[in-house]
């Protein structure tokens, strides 16, 4: 039986990649506790297409 809790899966998408106009996207899947983190998540992750660390924001 699965646990019922406050953790939900979220998708993080690169913000700089959208602005650059290059094809493709950089996305990561992670989980967050929706009770403690009510706003949108924002993490620095590696973008393999741009070959550098960039800010990735939670998308809906």
Number of C-alpha atoms within 10 A of each C-alpha: 3 4 6 6 9 11 14 11 10 17 15 22 23 24 15 16 19 13 8 9 8 11 8 9 13 19 16 15 10 10 12 15 12 14 11 9 10 9 9 13 15 14 14 13 18 17 20 10 12 13 8 10 14 18 16 23 20 19 13 7
